[in-house]
Amino acid sequence: MITTDNADYAQRMSMMRLHGISRDAWKRYSSEGSWYYEVVEAGFKYNFTDLQAALGLAQLPKCDVLRQSRKSIAGEYTAAFRSISAIEPLTVKGDRESAWHLYVVRLRTSQLRINRDQFIEQLRNRGVGTSVHFIPLHLHPYYRNTFGHQQGDFPAAEREYARCLSLPLYPDMTAEEIQLVIESTSEICQKYAA
């Protein structure tokens, strides 16, 4: 679901969500519309089912509260990790606002005796699940096979990929869960400091 107060964005999204059709495609089935339409851009098929729309509408009133909760957790993480030199937390520029969909940290691997994958395993051993967002596209089989990309083609993306991980961040995290993430991350950094 996308929301905007920008009329131009809304019009473009409406067009792109249904195959890039030039006019309100649904009106062609009513007495107001015409059967004729044109595809003016290579659009998508992004219209919701009724069930998806109902779920989205039920979630919408909670949006601000959920975002505030994620922002608060991100603030706790940032404050805790600020003093750990092996961790580079995300920064948000003053003129921006983050949805805090993810909390990604970059490891300063030169300050650790373990790599990112080993760091993730250490967190897992302590009961903290993580992920990596995102694996560079050129490393996936489709892009390698279709476009001939190979490791080394995009060194900056690969460098950042090798040192980033996403820590747990969801609105219903308990204080204990947040503390587990902070303490586990801190302990690993201390234990494996170079």
Backbone as a chain_set.jsonl record, in Angstrom:
{"seq": "MITTDNADYAQRMSMMRLHGISRDAWKRYSSEGSWYYEVVEAGFKYNFTDLQAALGLAQLPKCDVLRQSRKSIAGEYTAAFRSISAIEPLTVKGDRESAWHLYVVRLRTSQLRINRDQFIEQLRNRGVGTSVHFIPLHLHPYYRNTFGHQQGDFPAAEREYARCLSLPLYPDMTAEEIQLVIESTSEICQKYAA", "coords": {"N": [[0.849, -1.167, 0.0], [0.545, 2.187, -0.811], [0.687, 5.529, 0.164], [0.049, 8.956, -0.456], [0.237, 12.538, -0.542], [0.617, 13.892, -2.782], [-0.598, 14.846, -5.762], [0.314, 14.397, -8.396], [2.084, 12.228, -8.068], [0.251, 10.332, -7.146], [-1.419, 10.011, -9.374], [0.385, 8.952, -11.257], [1.159, 6.572, -9.953], [-1.304, 5.255, -9.891], [-1.679, 4.758, -12.595], [0.582, 3.176, -13.195], [0.197, 0.952, -11.596], [-1.59, -0.696, -12.834], [-0.752, -2.058, -15.333], [0.227, 0.145, -16.77], [-1.733, 1.522, -18.088], [-3.387, 4.122, -19.822], [-5.707, 5.494, -18.977], [-8.282, 5.662, -16.454], [-8.632, 2.522, -15.854], [-10.606, 0.929, -14.707], [-12.956, 2.319, -15.083], [-13.736, 1.773, -17.635], [-15.519, -0.289, -17.602], [-17.861, 0.739, -16.78], [-20.766, 2.889, -17.148], [-19.683, 5.371, -17.497], [-17.299, 5.132, -18.801], [-15.101, 4.065, -21.52], [-14.46, 1.376, -23.779], [-12.024, 1.557, -24.951], [-8.546, 1.81, -24.515], [-5.11, 2.696, -23.798], [-1.819, 1.402, -23.447], [0.625, 3.146, -22.047], [3.013, 3.078, -20.735], [5.403, 0.665, -19.575], [3.921, -0.941, -17.309], [2.77, -2.387, -14.176], [1.182, -5.15, -12.435], [-0.337, -4.384, -9.887], [-2.594, -4.176, -8.333], [-4.6, -4.552, -5.419], [-6.086, -7.471, -3.916], [-9.441, -7.847, -2.643], [-9.3, -8.817, -0.031], [-6.626, -8.241, 0.697], [-6.749, -5.46, 0.585], [-8.598, -4.955, 2.639], [-7.144, -5.843, 4.872], [-5.024, -4.026, 4.756], [-6.383, -1.582, 5.163], [-7.266, -1.995, 7.778], [-4.848, -1.971, 9.119], [-3.862, 0.594, 8.677], [-4.77, 2.699, 10.546], [-3.077, 2.156, 12.672], [-0.599, 2.844, 11.878], [1.045, 5.167, 12.533], [1.606, 4.744, 15.264], [2.939, 2.276, 15.198], [5.17, 2.951, 13.668], [6.362, 4.862, 15.324], [7.061, 3.252, 17.469], [9.012, 1.571, 16.274], [10.874, 3.563, 15.667], [11.627, 4.383, 18.214], [12.872, 2.065, 19.217], [14.977, 1.88, 17.396], [16.323, 4.185, 18.146], [17.207, 3.436, 20.705], [18.985, 1.377, 20.013], [20.865, 2.829, 18.465], [21.892, 4.639, 20.372], [23.081, 2.828, 22.144], [25.018, 1.581, 20.547], [26.663, 3.567, 19.723], [29.004, 3.978, 21.152], [30.571, 1.834, 20.545], [33.254, 0.947, 18.783], [33.562, -0.913, 16.717], [31.168, -1.09, 15.48], [29.135, 0.477, 13.126], [26.524, 2.362, 13.249], [23.453, 3.13, 11.494], [22.902, 6.357, 10.127], [20.677, 9.081, 10.069], [19.993, 11.697, 8.009], [19.476, 15.127, 8.933], [17.414, 16.38, 7.524], [15.718, 14.378, 6.829], [13.412, 11.625, 7.296], [13.124, 8.516, 8.721], [11.48, 5.395, 8.107], [12.178, 3.3, 9.588], [12.06, 0.635, 8.854], [13.96, -1.293, 8.659], [16.845, -2.059, 10.681], [19.916, -1.482, 10.061], [23.269, -2.284, 10.562], [26.7, -1.518, 10.057], [29.584, -3.412, 10.119], [32.774, -2.682, 11.322], [35.003, -4.352, 10.097], [37.758, -4.527, 10.206], [38.313, -4.074, 12.797], [37.633, -6.3, 14.117], [38.04, -9.815, 14.89], [36.566, -11.61, 13.566], [34.46, -12.299, 10.726], [31.609, -10.841, 8.994], [29.692, -12.918, 8.53], [30.375, -14.783, 10.488], [29.915, -13.212, 12.71], [27.132, -12.96, 12.561], [26.478, -15.626, 13.043], [27.389, -15.879, 15.676], [25.568, -14.152, 16.953], [23.216, -15.59, 16.436], [23.717, -17.872, 17.959], [23.307, -16.794, 20.436], [20.655, -16.419, 20.532], [19.642, -14.409, 18.902], [18.161, -13.489, 16.027], [19.085, -12.546, 12.748], [19.396, -10.769, 9.617], [20.483, -10.166, 6.228], [20.287, -7.344, 4.393], [20.794, -5.903, 1.544], [21.498, -8.654, -0.646], [23.841, -8.009, -3.134], [22.587, -7.445, -6.401], [24.007, -8.316, -8.677], [25.3, -10.581, -7.875], [23.523, -12.634, -7.784], [22.204, -15.627, -9.322], [20.449, -15.186, -11.591], [21.166, -12.64, -12.636], [23.858, -13.009, -13.059], [23.786, -15.06, -14.99], [22.142, -13.968, -16.999], [23.198, -11.416, -17.644], [25.902, -11.692, -17.49], [27.298, -10.863, -15.263], [29.74, -10.85, -12.64], [31.468, -11.772, -9.603], [33.227, -9.066, -8.213], [32.622, -7.182, -10.116], [31.2, -4.997, -9.132], [32.617, -3.491, -6.898], [32.244, -1.705, -4.673], [29.597, -2.173, -3.814], [29.862, -4.846, -3.096], [31.736, -4.655, -1.041], [30.324, -3.228, 0.939], [28.205, -4.983, 1.341], [29.54, -7.158, 2.504], [29.937, -6.322, 5.07], [27.603, -5.585, 6.347], [24.612, -6.0, 8.328], [21.266, -6.773, 9.319], [19.62, -5.981, 12.215], [17.218, -7.305, 14.585], [14.079, -5.684, 14.434], [11.051, -4.709, 15.261], [7.722, -3.594, 15.888], [6.534, -4.704, 18.23], [8.546, -5.542, 19.92], [9.873, -6.577, 23.004], [11.159, -5.012, 26.009], [13.087, -6.674, 27.075], [13.84, -8.219, 24.872], [14.966, -6.268, 23.222], [17.096, -5.489, 24.834], [18.526, -7.898, 24.859], [19.439, -8.024, 22.206], [21.109, -5.745, 22.139], [22.969, -6.269, 24.23], [24.058, -8.736, 23.37], [25.209, -8.071, 20.886], [27.067, -6.176, 21.737], [28.68, -7.758, 23.467], [29.792, -9.607, 21.657], [31.291, -7.933, 20.036], [33.154, -7.077, 21.915], [34.348, -9.507, 22.729], [35.519, -10.442, 20.364], [37.228, -8.444, 19.557], [39.747, -6.87, 17.623]], "CA": [[0.0, 0.0, 0.0], [1.268, 3.452, -0.873], [-0.143, 6.711, 0.376], [0.737, 10.202, -0.781], [-0.619, 13.711, -0.693], [1.063, 14.519, -4.02], [-1.546, 14.431, -6.808], [1.051, 13.862, -9.545], [2.545, 10.882, -7.704], [-0.924, 9.457, -7.065], [-1.869, 9.721, -10.733], [1.371, 8.045, -11.867], [1.057, 5.256, -9.313], [-2.548, 4.634, -10.349], [-1.451, 4.274, -13.951], [1.599, 2.122, -13.223], [-0.226, -0.243, -10.863], [-2.414, -1.543, -13.691], [-0.165, -2.275, -16.653], [0.595, 1.383, -17.453], [-2.863, 1.935, -18.914], [-3.437, 5.58, -19.831], [-6.874, 6.074, -18.332], [-8.801, 4.865, -15.353], [-8.995, 1.267, -16.496], [-11.833, 0.354, -14.149], [-14.129, 3.042, -15.593], [-14.167, 1.252, -18.934], [-16.592, -1.256, -17.367], [-19.042, 1.454, -16.305], [-21.415, 3.729, -18.157], [-18.868, 6.577, -17.658], [-16.055, 4.871, -19.509], [-15.05, 3.523, -22.876], [-13.68, 0.143, -23.845], [-10.712, 1.841, -25.53], [-7.472, 2.245, -23.622], [-3.76, 2.545, -24.337], [-0.734, 1.18, -22.501], [1.586, 4.185, -22.39], [4.278, 2.74, -20.088], [5.47, -0.73, -19.139], [3.507, -0.901, -15.914], [2.778, -3.584, -13.35], [-0.131, -5.605, -11.977], [-0.179, -4.17, -8.465], [-3.831, -3.895, -7.626], [-4.877, -5.445, -4.298], [-7.336, -8.216, -3.811], [-10.291, -7.251, -1.61], [-8.779, -9.231, 1.273], [-5.424, -7.445, 0.967], [-7.18, -4.085, 0.851], [-9.215, -4.932, 3.968], [-6.057, -5.914, 5.85], [-4.314, -2.746, 4.707], [-7.209, -0.557, 5.802], [-7.272, -2.257, 9.222], [-3.528, -1.622, 9.637], [-3.572, 2.009, 8.477], [-4.88, 3.527, 11.759], [-1.977, 1.831, 13.587], [0.65, 3.182, 11.184], [1.882, 6.116, 13.279], [2.038, 4.111, 16.513], [3.932, 1.251, 14.85], [6.387, 3.636, 13.233], [6.964, 5.469, 16.505], [7.679, 2.169, 18.233], [10.26, 1.203, 15.578], [11.795, 4.689, 15.825], [12.116, 4.342, 19.593], [13.813, 0.946, 19.3], [16.168, 2.293, 16.63], [17.031, 5.146, 18.986], [17.91, 2.679, 21.753], [20.123, 0.721, 19.369], [21.865, 3.833, 18.084], [22.535, 5.134, 21.593], [23.916, 1.763, 22.708], [26.122, 1.214, 19.657], [27.476, 4.754, 19.437], [30.304, 3.888, 21.824], [31.274, 0.614, 20.124], [33.957, 1.361, 17.566], [33.443, -1.926, 15.657], [29.819, -0.969, 14.907], [28.778, 1.75, 12.504], [25.071, 2.388, 13.089], [22.906, 4.011, 10.467], [22.599, 7.739, 10.479], [19.607, 9.672, 9.26], [20.256, 13.125, 7.851], [18.532, 15.986, 9.633], [16.265, 16.76, 6.698], [15.055, 13.131, 6.418], [12.677, 10.872, 8.304], [13.178, 7.095, 8.382], [10.369, 4.543, 8.534], [12.801, 2.273, 10.417], [11.63, -0.691, 8.407], [15.115, -2.128, 8.997], [17.939, -1.414, 11.403], [21.125, -2.047, 9.476], [24.554, -1.813, 11.063], [27.884, -1.935, 9.3], [30.692, -3.798, 10.984], [34.132, -2.278, 10.929], [35.606, -5.687, 10.199], [39.181, -4.408, 10.538], [38.395, -4.004, 14.251], [37.149, -7.572, 14.642], [38.755, -11.016, 14.451], [35.604, -12.447, 12.847], [33.804, -11.587, 9.631], [30.17, -10.599, 9.158], [28.952, -14.177, 8.633], [30.672, -15.341, 11.809], [29.21, -12.326, 13.65], [25.727, -13.383, 12.504], [26.4, -16.926, 13.716], [27.515, -15.608, 17.112], [24.274, -13.625, 17.388], [22.258, -16.705, 16.401], [24.012, -18.715, 19.121], [22.804, -16.102, 21.624], [19.205, -16.292, 20.392], [19.286, -13.205, 18.151], [18.074, -13.721, 14.587], [19.405, -11.381, 11.93], [19.362, -10.996, 8.181], [21.312, -9.247, 5.457], [19.517, -6.626, 3.369], [20.385, -6.907, 0.594], [22.597, -9.235, -1.405], [23.937, -7.275, -4.398], [21.902, -8.147, -7.49], [24.902, -8.949, -9.655], [25.782, -11.85, -7.334], [22.47, -13.638, -7.922], [22.327, -16.398, -10.572], [19.743, -14.599, -12.733], [21.945, -11.531, -13.192], [25.109, -13.581, -13.576], [23.5, -15.822, -16.203], [21.513, -13.126, -18.021], [24.011, -10.262, -18.018], [27.323, -12.011, -17.416], [27.951, -10.248, -14.109], [30.507, -11.757, -11.793], [32.023, -11.158, -8.41], [34.255, -8.091, -8.536], [32.113, -6.164, -11.045], [30.724, -3.838, -8.377], [33.361, -3.655, -5.634], [31.681, -0.929, -3.552], [28.425, -2.921, -3.332], [30.354, -6.063, -2.44], [32.404, -4.253, 0.204], [29.292, -2.908, 1.932], [27.477, -6.229, 1.606], [30.359, -8.025, 3.361], [30.04, -5.814, 6.439], [26.33, -5.131, 6.9], [23.591, -6.941, 8.765], [20.058, -6.142, 9.856], [19.251, -6.456, 13.538], [15.761, -7.375, 14.763], [13.371, -4.43, 14.681], [9.626, -4.792, 14.986], [7.048, -2.75, 16.875], [6.143, -5.371, 19.468], [9.696, -6.039, 20.671], [9.844, -6.277, 24.437], [12.39, -4.404, 26.531], [14.051, -7.767, 27.243], [14.348, -8.577, 23.535], [15.834, -5.167, 22.788], [18.314, -5.59, 25.645], [19.262, -9.07, 24.386], [20.134, -7.631, 20.975], [22.169, -4.792, 22.487], [24.004, -6.948, 25.009], [24.715, -9.752, 22.543], [26.041, -7.369, 19.905], [28.186, -5.577, 22.486], [29.552, -8.832, 23.935], [30.528, -10.167, 20.511], [32.312, -6.939, 19.657], [34.213, -7.088, 22.933], [35.015, -10.81, 22.717], [36.289, -10.637, 19.126], [37.943, -7.208, 19.19], [41.079, -7.127, 17.039]], "C": [[0.897, 1.234, 0.0], [0.272, 4.564, -0.618], [0.692, 7.937, 0.04], [-0.267, 11.336, -0.794], [-0.224, 14.495, -1.949], [0.203, 13.986, -5.172], [-0.839, 13.835, -8.026], [1.549, 12.45, -9.281], [1.376, 9.894, -7.712], [-1.396, 9.059, -8.454], [-0.914, 8.734, -11.409], [1.276, 6.648, -11.256], [-0.206, 4.527, -9.758], [-2.385, 4.047, -11.745], [-0.508, 3.069, -13.939], [1.143, 0.841, -12.537], [-1.038, -1.195, -11.73], [-1.91, -1.482, -15.125], [0.271, -1.015, -17.399], [-0.489, 1.877, -18.383], [-3.118, 3.424, -18.713], [-4.608, 6.184, -19.074], [-7.294, 5.188, -17.176], [-9.396, 3.578, -15.935], [-10.32, 0.697, -15.979], [-13.08, 1.054, -14.694], [-14.607, 2.48, -16.928], [-15.295, 0.238, -18.793], [-17.881, -0.569, -16.92], [-19.64, 2.285, -17.432], [-20.613, 5.003, -18.413], [-17.694, 6.365, -18.61], [-16.233, 4.364, -20.923], [-14.21, 2.26, -22.848], [-12.258, 0.419, -24.317], [-9.734, 2.345, -24.474], [-6.144, 2.065, -24.346], [-2.796, 2.276, -23.192], [0.363, 2.15, -22.897], [2.949, 3.972, -21.728], [4.239, 1.262, -19.729], [5.184, -0.758, -17.642], [3.527, -2.27, -15.259], [1.344, -4.016, -13.067], [-0.09, -5.574, -10.459], [-1.485, -3.858, -7.742], [-4.057, -4.975, -6.556], [-6.084, -6.319, -4.564], [-8.165, -7.523, -2.72], [-9.77, -7.596, -0.213], [-7.527, -8.429, 1.642], [-5.799, -6.001, 1.307], [-7.796, -3.974, 2.242], [-8.146, -4.991, 5.055], [-5.291, -4.592, 5.909], [-5.081, -1.643, 5.405], [-7.267, -0.747, 7.317], [-5.938, -1.85, 9.853], [-3.265, -0.113, 9.606], [-3.731, 2.864, 9.742], [-3.739, 3.298, 12.755], [-0.628, 2.331, 13.078], [1.567, 4.08, 12.018], [2.431, 5.503, 14.562], [3.118, 3.074, 16.235], [5.252, 1.895, 14.439], [7.107, 4.274, 14.42], [7.656, 4.413, 17.364], [9.001, 1.747, 17.596], [11.309, 2.309, 15.736], [12.42, 4.686, 17.219], [13.159, 3.229, 19.768], [15.106, 1.296, 18.564], [16.991, 3.293, 17.438], [17.807, 4.465, 20.107], [19.145, 1.991, 21.178], [21.236, 1.734, 19.085], [22.613, 4.354, 19.302], [23.491, 4.088, 22.163], [25.156, 1.489, 21.857], [27.064, 2.372, 19.357], [28.883, 4.638, 20.021], [31.103, 2.644, 21.435], [31.935, 0.884, 18.783], [33.835, 0.359, 16.427], [32.089, -1.885, 14.963], [29.637, 0.429, 14.339], [27.263, 1.758, 12.304], [24.657, 3.328, 11.964], [22.758, 5.425, 11.003], [21.504, 8.231, 9.538], [19.884, 11.159, 9.206], [19.125, 13.945, 8.459], [17.298, 16.365, 8.837], [15.475, 15.541, 6.207], [14.309, 12.521, 7.597], [12.696, 9.414, 7.855], [11.917, 6.389, 8.855], [10.865, 3.466, 9.49], [12.214, 0.895, 10.132], [12.712, -1.711, 8.754], [16.052, -1.337, 9.898], [19.216, -2.114, 10.968], [22.335, -1.429, 10.159], [25.634, -2.298, 10.107], [28.962, -2.277, 10.316], [31.969, -3.192, 10.437], [34.98, -3.523, 11.127], [37.096, -5.643, 10.503], [39.385, -4.354, 12.057], [37.907, -5.287, 14.934], [37.999, -8.728, 14.119], [37.823, -12.001, 13.754], [34.987, -11.615, 11.733], [32.309, -11.458, 9.899], [29.394, -11.897, 9.343], [29.174, -14.846, 9.986], [29.982, -14.514, 12.906], [27.741, -12.73, 13.715], [25.547, -14.707, 13.238], [26.515, -16.766, 15.23], [26.209, -15.042, 17.679], [23.232, -14.742, 17.445], [22.454, -17.608, 17.619], [23.501, -18.106, 20.416], [21.293, -15.856, 21.552], [18.743, -15.055, 19.662], [19.319, -13.526, 16.659], [18.345, -12.437, 13.829], [19.174, -11.727, 10.468], [20.348, -10.045, 7.533], [20.428, -8.66, 4.364], [20.465, -5.673, 2.678], [21.618, -7.462, -0.09], [22.666, -8.485, -2.737], [23.38, -8.09, -5.567], [22.854, -8.896, -8.405], [25.484, -10.271, -9.153], [24.745, -12.965, -7.431], [22.573, -14.34, -9.28], [21.647, -15.764, -11.784], [20.596, -13.534, -13.411], [23.299, -12.014, -13.718], [24.847, -14.252, -14.917], [22.958, -14.944, -17.337], [22.446, -12.041, -18.537], [25.51, -10.497, -17.92], [28.052, -11.351, -16.255], [28.704, -11.298, -13.315], [31.029, -11.0, -10.584], [33.179, -10.257, -8.81], [33.775, -6.991, -9.464], [31.687, -4.879, -10.34], [31.359, -3.873, -6.984], [32.79, -2.873, -4.456], [30.478, -1.666, -2.959], [28.869, -4.169, -2.575], [31.02, -5.743, -1.101], [31.369, -3.974, 1.295], [28.497, -4.154, 2.316], [28.233, -7.101, 2.609], [30.41, -7.543, 4.805], [28.71, -5.37, 7.045], [25.446, -6.291, 7.341], [22.439, -6.161, 9.364], [19.715, -6.798, 11.177], [17.731, -6.49, 13.672], [15.165, -6.002, 15.091], [11.919, -4.613, 14.262], [8.878, -4.145, 16.141], [6.758, -3.415, 18.213], [7.325, -5.951, 20.24], [9.561, -5.639, 22.134], [11.161, -5.623, 24.842], [13.477, -5.465, 26.688], [14.659, -8.166, 25.895], [15.316, -7.514, 23.014], [17.166, -5.255, 23.526], [19.16, -6.784, 25.217], [20.057, -8.737, 23.129], [21.324, -6.734, 21.302], [23.307, -5.496, 23.222], [24.767, -7.969, 24.176], [25.661, -9.112, 21.54], [27.279, -6.788, 20.586], [29.186, -6.641, 22.939], [30.407, -9.407, 22.809], [31.63, -9.211, 20.089], [33.471, -6.945, 20.649], [35.022, -8.376, 22.86], [35.943, -10.967, 21.514], [37.005, -9.366, 18.655], [39.335, -7.54, 18.684], [42.151, -6.428, 17.838]], "O": [[1.886, 1.298, 0.731], [-0.85, 4.539, -1.126], [1.907, 7.941, 0.236], [-1.459, 11.132, -1.024], [-0.675, 15.622, -2.152], [0.277, 12.805, -5.51], [-1.332, 12.878, -8.623], [1.458, 11.578, -10.145], [1.491, 8.776, -8.214], [-1.737, 7.9, -8.688], [-1.358, 7.788, -12.06], [1.311, 5.651, -11.978], [-0.18, 3.316, -9.977], [-2.894, 2.964, -12.036], [-0.772, 2.063, -14.597], [1.64, -0.24, -12.852], [-1.165, -2.374, -11.401], [-2.562, -0.926, -16.008], [0.653, -1.107, -18.565], [-0.206, 2.572, -19.358], [-3.073, 3.928, -17.591], [-4.494, 7.303, -18.574], [-6.736, 4.113, -16.953], [-10.519, 3.567, -16.438], [-11.062, 0.06, -16.727], [-14.148, 0.445, -14.759], [-15.757, 2.689, -17.312], [-15.966, -0.065, -19.779], [-18.891, -1.239, -16.705], [-19.083, 2.367, -18.527], [-20.824, 5.661, -19.431], [-17.16, 7.327, -19.161], [-17.343, 4.252, -21.443], [-13.346, 2.1, -21.986], [-11.371, -0.408, -24.103], [-10.066, 3.199, -23.652], [-6.06, 1.378, -25.364], [-2.928, 2.842, -22.107], [0.969, 2.004, -23.959], [3.93, 4.608, -22.112], [3.164, 0.678, -19.595], [6.088, -0.618, -16.819], [4.204, -3.189, -15.719], [0.399, -3.314, -13.426], [0.158, -6.593, -9.813], [-1.46, -3.322, -6.634], [-3.747, -6.148, -6.763], [-6.98, -5.962, -5.329], [-7.639, -6.707, -1.963], [-9.798, -6.754, 0.684], [-7.39, -7.988, 2.783], [-5.224, -5.4, 2.215], [-7.544, -3.0, 2.951], [-8.232, -4.269, 6.048], [-4.956, -4.107, 6.99], [-4.503, -0.855, 6.154], [-7.312, 0.232, 8.062], [-5.909, -1.426, 11.008], [-2.514, 0.395, 10.437], [-2.868, 3.706, 9.989], [-3.468, 4.16, 13.591], [0.374, 2.244, 13.787], [2.747, 3.771, 12.184], [3.593, 5.718, 14.907], [4.108, 3.003, 16.962], [6.324, 1.428, 14.824], [8.334, 4.223, 14.501], [8.724, 4.666, 17.921], [10.001, 1.583, 18.295], [12.493, 2.024, 15.918], [13.611, 4.957, 17.372], [14.199, 3.437, 20.394], [16.2, 1.033, 19.062], [18.221, 3.249, 17.415], [18.927, 4.864, 20.425], [20.217, 2.018, 21.781], [22.398, 1.512, 19.427], [23.835, 4.494, 19.268], [24.587, 4.424, 22.613], [26.225, 1.197, 22.394], [28.142, 2.171, 18.798], [29.842, 5.147, 19.441], [32.201, 2.43, 21.949], [31.257, 1.032, 17.767], [33.989, 0.742, 15.268], [31.886, -2.572, 13.963], [29.945, 1.429, 14.989], [26.765, 1.226, 11.312], [25.417, 4.202, 11.546], [22.519, 5.637, 12.192], [21.431, 7.84, 8.373], [19.996, 11.811, 10.244], [17.972, 13.514, 8.494], [16.246, 16.642, 9.415], [14.664, 15.65, 5.287], [14.556, 12.869, 8.752], [12.322, 9.112, 6.721], [11.35, 6.746, 9.887], [10.061, 2.79, 10.133], [11.918, 0.114, 11.036], [12.411, -2.853, 9.101], [16.056, -0.107, 9.883], [19.547, -3.198, 11.449], [22.421, -0.211, 10.317], [25.503, -3.331, 9.449], [29.214, -1.52, 11.253], [32.206, -3.196, 9.229], [35.59, -3.723, 12.177], [37.649, -6.621, 11.006], [40.495, -4.564, 12.545], [37.784, -5.35, 16.158], [38.599, -8.637, 13.048], [38.238, -13.102, 13.392], [34.989, -10.386, 11.786], [31.815, -11.921, 10.927], [28.529, -11.979, 10.215], [28.244, -15.413, 10.559], [29.524, -15.063, 13.908], [27.169, -12.83, 14.801], [24.574, -14.888, 13.97], [25.814, -17.444, 15.982], [25.796, -15.421, 18.775], [22.456, -14.823, 18.398], [21.486, -18.053, 18.235], [23.282, -18.823, 21.393], [20.726, -15.172, 22.403], [17.578, -14.673, 19.774], [20.38, -13.802, 16.099], [17.887, -11.365, 14.224], [18.8, -12.852, 10.136], [20.97, -9.222, 8.205], [19.892, -9.381, 3.523], [20.878, -4.685, 3.286], [22.666, -6.816, -0.113], [21.642, -8.339, -3.405], [23.671, -9.279, -5.701], [22.541, -9.996, -8.86], [26.099, -11.006, -9.926], [25.067, -14.126, -7.182], [22.978, -13.73, -10.27], [22.197, -15.794, -12.885], [20.729, -13.533, -14.634], [23.816, -11.486, -14.702], [25.593, -14.043, -15.874], [23.285, -15.162, -18.503], [22.482, -11.774, -19.738], [26.302, -9.607, -18.23], [29.281, -11.282, -16.252], [28.351, -12.477, -13.317], [31.032, -9.77, -10.545], [34.009, -10.627, -9.64], [34.443, -5.966, -9.597], [31.806, -3.792, -10.906], [30.705, -4.243, -6.008], [32.855, -3.357, -3.326], [30.355, -1.771, -1.739], [28.308, -4.501, -1.531], [30.871, -6.495, -0.137], [31.517, -4.424, 2.431], [28.16, -4.349, 3.484], [27.614, -7.719, 3.475], [30.877, -8.273, 5.68], [28.693, -4.831, 8.151], [25.52, -7.398, 6.808], [22.607, -5.043, 9.852], [19.541, -8.014, 11.255], [17.03, -5.781, 12.949], [15.693, -5.265, 15.923], [11.599, -4.666, 13.074], [9.368, -4.154, 17.27], [6.741, -2.736, 19.24], [7.125, -6.775, 21.131], [9.185, -4.512, 22.455], [12.149, -5.677, 24.108], [14.654, -5.187, 26.46], [15.86, -8.419, 25.802], [16.354, -7.835, 22.436], [18.231, -5.115, 22.924], [20.388, -6.695, 25.212], [21.218, -9.126, 23.003], [22.424, -6.949, 20.793], [24.475, -5.331, 22.869], [25.992, -8.055, 24.269], [26.792, -9.568, 21.37], [28.393, -6.897, 20.075], [30.396, -6.453, 22.813], [31.598, -9.661, 22.988], [32.758, -9.623, 19.818], [34.632, -6.83, 20.257], [36.251, -8.34, 22.923], [37.021, -11.551, 21.626], [37.344, -9.243, 17.478], [40.022, -8.391, 19.248], [43.332, -6.524, 17.503]]}, "num_chains": 1, "name": "protein.A"}
